[in-house]
Amino acid sequence: MDSNDPVREIKDLNLAYLLLVQRLMRQNEAEALLRLGISKEVAQVLVTLSPAQMLSLARSSMVLCRFRLDNGALLEALAGIRPQHELCNMQTAIVLAAQALKEGR
């Protein structure tokens, strides 16, 4: 298989994401939920997956995580397209936390 195969890259991304979820949840559950933007229910399922179950789930050709920065101005500031204000990281945290609340997490 070609190393530039997008499906292979998606599978690698999925596995890396699942491993990250498990590691963050074991370190600090509340912080993990905020950083990952997933519900407690979903996180608890993901943290209990066996290695075989993680590999099976990671094999999906669909990306398992989603891009949360849907605020264009905030994205531009974080990417350096716009000058970044000192409080940009705090604003990011507030926007993402508000988004999670709005979605019922």
Z-matrix of the N, CA and C atoms (Angstrom, degrees):
N
C 1 1.452
C 2 1.529 1 109.15
N 3 1.294 2 116.24 1 137.58
C 4 1.460 3 123.01 2 179.94
C 5 1.528 4 109.92 3 -63.11
N 6 1.327 5 117.43 4 132.86
C 7 1.463 6 120.76 5 -179.70
C 8 1.523 7 112.28 6 -67.52
N 9 1.328 8 117.75 7 -14.27
C 10 1.460 9 121.58 8 177.49
C 11 1.517 10 112.04 9 -95.73
N 12 1.308 11 117.55 10 11.94
C 13 1.458 12 123.14 11 -179.51
C 14 1.534 13 109.79 12 -67.08
N 15 1.327 14 118.33 13 120.12
C 16 1.465 15 120.94 14 -178.41
C 17 1.531 16 113.25 15 -60.05
N 18 1.319 17 118.46 16 -35.94
C 19 1.462 18 120.42 17 179.93
C 20 1.529 19 110.44 18 -65.50
N 21 1.319 20 117.00 19 -39.89
C 22 1.473 21 121.24 20 177.22
C 23 1.535 22 110.05 21 -63.02
N 24 1.318 23 116.37 22 -41.19
C 25 1.462 24 120.79 23 178.94
C 26 1.522 25 110.79 24 -65.21
N 27 1.320 26 117.40 25 -38.83
C 28 1.465 27 121.17 26 177.03
C 29 1.522 28 110.21 27 -63.16
N 30 1.315 29 117.09 28 -43.89
C 31 1.468 30 120.89 29 179.15
C 32 1.522 31 110.91 30 -62.76
N 33 1.330 32 117.27 31 -40.82
C 34 1.468 33 121.13 32 177.20
C 35 1.525 34 110.70 33 -64.37
N 36 1.325 35 116.25 34 -42.89
C 37 1.464 36 121.17 35 177.51
C 38 1.524 37 110.42 36 -60.78
N 39 1.320 38 116.50 37 -44.90
C 40 1.467 39 120.76 38 -179.94
C 41 1.520 40 111.53 39 -59.00
N 42 1.318 41 116.54 40 -45.49
C 43 1.466 42 119.96 41 -179.46
C 44 1.532 43 110.25 42 -64.81
N 45 1.323 44 116.90 43 -43.98
C 46 1.467 45 120.31 44 178.67
C 47 1.527 46 110.35 45 -60.62
N 48 1.336 47 117.04 46 -40.53
C 49 1.468 48 121.45 47 179.46
C 50 1.520 49 110.68 48 -64.50
N 51 1.311 50 117.60 49 -45.62
C 52 1.463 51 120.79 50 -179.57
C 53 1.529 52 111.39 51 -62.88
N 54 1.308 53 117.18 52 -40.32
C 55 1.464 54 120.94 53 176.89
C 56 1.528 55 110.80 54 -64.36
N 57 1.336 56 116.34 55 -40.09
C 58 1.464 57 120.99 56 177.85
C 59 1.527 58 110.72 57 -63.55
N 60 1.325 59 116.98 58 -44.37
C 61 1.472 60 120.86 59 178.56
C 62 1.526 61 109.78 60 -56.48
N 63 1.309 62 116.70 61 -48.76
C 64 1.461 63 119.59 62 -178.23
C 65 1.530 64 111.73 63 -62.67
N 66 1.329 65 116.93 64 -43.84
C 67 1.460 66 120.07 65 -179.33
C 68 1.529 67 111.64 66 -64.40
N 69 1.344 68 117.03 67 -47.00
C 70 1.469 69 120.24 68 -179.38
C 71 1.526 70 111.62 69 -64.45
N 72 1.322 71 117.25 70 -39.28
C 73 1.467 72 120.53 71 -179.96
C 74 1.525 73 110.97 72 -65.66
N 75 1.300 74 117.52 73 -35.79
C 76 1.473 75 120.30 74 179.08
C 77 1.522 76 111.51 75 -72.16
N 78 1.326 77 117.10 76 -28.82
C 79 1.464 78 120.63 77 -178.83
C 80 1.518 79 112.12 78 -79.79
N 81 1.342 80 117.00 79 -48.32
C 82 1.464 81 120.86 80 -176.70
C 83 1.525 82 108.00 81 -162.19
N 84 1.322 83 116.20 82 102.46
C 85 1.460 84 120.73 83 -173.57
C 86 1.528 85 113.41 84 -60.28
N 87 1.324 86 117.45 85 -48.20
C 88 1.467 87 120.24 86 -177.62
C 89 1.525 88 111.65 87 -61.56
N 90 1.312 89 116.10 88 -43.75
C 91 1.465 90 120.19 89 179.10
C 92 1.533 91 110.67 90 -66.00
N 93 1.320 92 116.33 91 -39.38
C 94 1.469 93 120.72 92 179.24
C 95 1.522 94 110.75 93 -61.66
N 96 1.320 95 117.21 94 -44.00
C 97 1.469 96 120.81 95 -179.61
C 98 1.525 97 110.51 96 -60.98
N 99 1.321 98 116.44 97 -41.57
C 100 1.463 99 120.40 98 179.00
C 101 1.522 100 110.98 99 -67.48
N 102 1.312 101 117.44 100 -48.08
C 103 1.468 102 121.17 101 -177.31
C 104 1.524 103 112.25 102 -65.68
N 105 1.328 104 116.63 103 -39.32
C 106 1.463 105 120.83 104 -176.07
C 107 1.527 106 113.09 105 -85.25
N 108 1.328 107 117.08 106 -23.32
C 109 1.463 108 120.31 107 -179.34
C 110 1.518 109 112.93 108 68.46
N 111 1.332 110 116.40 109 34.17
C 112 1.461 111 120.14 110 178.49
C 113 1.523 112 108.93 111 -117.75
N 114 1.315 113 116.03 112 159.12
C 115 1.454 114 120.16 113 -179.90
C 116 1.521 115 110.18 114 -73.99
N 117 1.321 116 115.08 115 159.77
C 118 1.456 117 120.33 116 178.42
C 119 1.526 118 110.19 117 -62.18
N 120 1.318 119 116.06 118 -38.88
C 121 1.465 120 120.95 119 -179.84
C 122 1.537 121 111.04 120 -60.89
N 123 1.330 122 116.59 121 -48.09
C 124 1.461 123 120.91 122 179.44
C 125 1.530 124 110.23 123 -63.93
N 126 1.328 125 116.46 124 -43.61
C 127 1.465 126 120.61 125 -179.30
C 128 1.525 127 111.13 126 -61.20
N 129 1.328 128 116.57 127 -41.11
C 130 1.463 129 119.41 128 -179.43
C 131 1.526 130 111.67 129 -66.34
N 132 1.305 131 117.49 130 -34.76
C 133 1.468 132 120.08 131 175.62
C 134 1.519 133 109.46 132 -66.87
N 135 1.331 134 116.79 133 -46.89
C 136 1.466 135 120.81 134 -177.40
C 137 1.528 136 112.48 135 -63.80
N 138 1.318 137 117.20 136 -36.85
C 139 1.466 138 119.95 137 -177.31
C 140 1.532 139 111.63 138 -71.63
N 141 1.328 140 117.54 139 -20.36
C 142 1.468 141 119.88 140 -179.21
C 143 1.531 142 113.08 141 -94.83
N 144 1.323 143 117.63 142 -0.06
C 145 1.459 144 119.84 143 -179.80
C 146 1.521 145 111.44 144 -65.49
N 147 1.303 146 115.72 145 139.05
C 148 1.462 147 121.02 146 173.97
C 149 1.528 148 108.04 147 -77.24
N 150 1.329 149 117.66 148 164.58
C 151 1.472 150 119.07 149 176.71
C 152 1.535 151 112.58 150 -56.05
N 153 1.315 152 117.60 151 -39.71
C 154 1.475 153 120.46 152 179.45
C 155 1.525 154 111.07 153 -65.76
N 156 1.325 155 116.90 154 -39.55
C 157 1.466 156 120.32 155 178.31
C 158 1.525 157 110.84 156 -67.60
N 159 1.328 158 116.78 157 -38.23
C 160 1.469 159 120.06 158 177.77
C 161 1.520 160 110.60 159 -63.26
N 162 1.324 161 116.98 160 -44.04
C 163 1.467 162 120.15 161 178.66
C 164 1.522 163 111.07 162 -62.41
N 165 1.320 164 116.36 163 -40.40
C 166 1.459 165 120.42 164 179.34
C 167 1.531 166 110.92 165 -63.62
N 168 1.320 167 116.56 166 -45.55
C 169 1.468 168 121.02 167 179.30
C 170 1.529 169 110.95 168 -66.73
N 171 1.322 170 117.23 169 -38.67
C 172 1.468 171 121.80 170 -178.71
C 173 1.521 172 111.97 171 -66.14
N 174 1.314 173 117.93 172 -22.86
C 175 1.465 174 121.46 173 -178.09
C 176 1.533 175 113.36 174 -71.25
N 177 1.309 176 117.39 175 -4.73
C 178 1.460 177 120.61 176 178.74
C 179 1.530 178 109.99 177 -61.10
N 180 1.306 179 116.07 178 144.50
C 181 1.468 180 119.45 179 176.63
C 182 1.532 181 110.94 180 -85.85
N 183 1.324 182 116.74 181 1.70
C 184 1.463 183 122.51 182 176.85
C 185 1.529 184 108.43 183 -100.60
N 186 1.313 185 117.45 184 138.87
C 187 1.463 186 121.49 185 177.18
C 188 1.526 187 108.32 186 -67.52
N 189 1.332 188 116.98 187 127.76
C 190 1.459 189 121.68 188 -176.14
C 191 1.525 190 113.46 189 -80.55
N 192 1.321 191 117.66 190 -28.07
C 193 1.460 192 120.41 191 178.53
C 194 1.527 193 108.88 192 -98.48
N 195 1.334 194 115.57 193 163.62
C 196 1.461 195 118.24 194 179.79
C 197 1.520 196 110.74 195 -126.20
N 198 1.317 197 115.42 196 156.13
C 199 1.462 198 122.32 197 179.74
C 200 1.522 199 107.93 198 -81.02
N 201 1.320 200 117.77 199 119.31
C 202 1.461 201 121.67 200 -173.30
C 203 1.520 202 114.59 201 -93.86
N 204 1.320 203 118.53 202 -17.78
C 205 1.458 204 119.90 203 -176.36
C 206 1.524 205 109.89 204 -84.20
N 207 1.327 206 115.48 205 84.50
C 208 1.457 207 119.58 206 -179.47
C 209 1.528 208 112.43 207 -100.82
N 210 1.320 209 116.46 208 13.39
C 211 1.458 210 122.83 209 175.71
C 212 1.524 211 106.73 210 -98.60
N 213 1.332 212 116.79 211 108.62
C 214 1.464 213 121.61 212 -174.33
C 215 1.517 214 114.30 213 -58.03
N 216 1.324 215 117.70 214 -43.84
C 217 1.464 216 121.06 215 -178.18
C 218 1.529 217 110.56 216 -65.35
N 219 1.321 218 116.30 217 -41.46
C 220 1.458 219 120.72 218 179.09
C 221 1.525 220 110.36 219 -66.48
N 222 1.298 221 116.80 220 -41.65
C 223 1.461 222 121.58 221 178.62
C 224 1.530 223 110.84 222 -62.53
N 225 1.333 224 116.78 223 -42.81
C 226 1.464 225 120.78 224 178.47
C 227 1.529 226 111.48 225 -63.02
N 228 1.326 227 116.82 226 -40.07
C 229 1.462 228 120.23 227 179.57
C 230 1.528 229 110.87 228 -66.18
N 231 1.326 230 116.55 229 -43.93
C 232 1.467 231 120.15 230 -179.63
C 233 1.525 232 112.10 231 -67.75
N 234 1.326 233 116.76 232 -32.62
C 235 1.465 234 121.04 233 -179.14
C 236 1.529 235 112.22 234 -82.52
N 237 1.324 236 117.15 235 -5.53
C 238 1.452 237 120.62 236 179.00
C 239 1.516 238 113.54 237 84.55
N 240 1.328 239 117.04 238 10.67
C 241 1.467 240 120.42 239 177.75
C 242 1.527 241 109.17 240 -73.77
N 243 1.320 242 115.81 241 -36.32
C 244 1.465 243 122.52 242 174.67
C 245 1.525 244 107.61 243 -111.07
N 246 1.319 245 116.79 244 154.92
C 247 1.465 246 118.20 245 175.27
C 248 1.535 247 109.65 246 -60.20
N 249 1.330 248 115.54 247 135.32
C 250 1.456 249 120.06 248 -177.11
C 251 1.518 250 110.19 249 -89.40
N 252 1.297 251 115.94 250 128.10
C 253 1.454 252 122.39 251 176.85
C 254 1.526 253 108.39 252 -78.55
N 255 1.326 254 117.18 253 154.91
C 256 1.462 255 121.55 254 -179.61
C 257 1.528 256 112.42 255 -55.90
N 258 1.307 257 116.92 256 -33.27
C 259 1.461 258 121.00 257 -174.75
C 260 1.524 259 113.18 258 -93.74
N 261 1.315 260 117.48 259 12.82
C 262 1.459 261 121.04 260 -175.28
C 263 1.530 262 112.18 261 -60.15
N 264 1.334 263 117.56 262 -42.10
C 265 1.463 264 119.84 263 179.55
C 266 1.519 265 111.21 264 -64.50
N 267 1.337 266 116.26 265 -37.99
C 268 1.457 267 119.70 266 177.50
C 269 1.527 268 109.73 267 -66.83
N 270 1.321 269 116.77 268 -41.71
C 271 1.462 270 120.63 269 178.30
C 272 1.525 271 110.13 270 -61.64
N 273 1.311 272 117.35 271 -40.29
C 274 1.456 273 121.41 272 178.06
C 275 1.520 274 110.38 273 -59.27
N 276 1.323 275 116.51 274 -47.95
C 277 1.459 276 121.04 275 179.91
C 278 1.524 277 110.95 276 -60.63
N 279 1.326 278 116.97 277 -41.32
C 280 1.464 279 121.15 278 -179.70
C 281 1.520 280 110.29 279 -66.45
N 282 1.319 281 117.54 280 -45.51
C 283 1.470 282 121.19 281 -179.77
C 284 1.522 283 110.73 282 -61.55
N 285 1.319 284 117.09 283 -44.76
C 286 1.465 285 120.31 284 -178.63
C 287 1.518 286 111.48 285 -68.93
N 288 1.343 287 117.48 286 -37.34
C 289 1.457 288 120.28 287 177.48
C 290 1.533 289 110.67 288 -67.18
N 291 1.314 290 117.01 289 -40.70
C 292 1.464 291 120.78 290 177.56
C 293 1.526 292 110.52 291 -65.21
N 294 1.308 293 116.16 292 -38.76
C 295 1.467 294 120.50 293 178.07
C 296 1.524 295 110.11 294 -63.10
N 297 1.312 296 116.88 295 -42.06
C 298 1.468 297 120.93 296 179.09
C 299 1.520 298 110.65 297 -64.65
N 300 1.330 299 117.62 298 -40.49
C 301 1.459 300 120.88 299 177.43
C 302 1.516 301 112.08 300 -63.91
N 303 1.330 302 115.18 301 -41.30
C 304 1.465 303 120.59 302 -179.86
C 305 1.523 304 110.85 303 -63.56
N 306 1.326 305 116.30 304 -33.87
C 307 1.458 306 120.76 305 -179.49
C 308 1.512 307 112.30 306 -85.93
N 309 1.341 308 116.46 307 0.41
C 310 1.459 309 120.65 308 175.59
C 311 1.510 310 115.14 309 80.76
N 312 1.309 311 117.94 310 31.63
C 313 1.470 312 119.98 311 179.93
C 314 1.479 313 109.70 312 -95.58
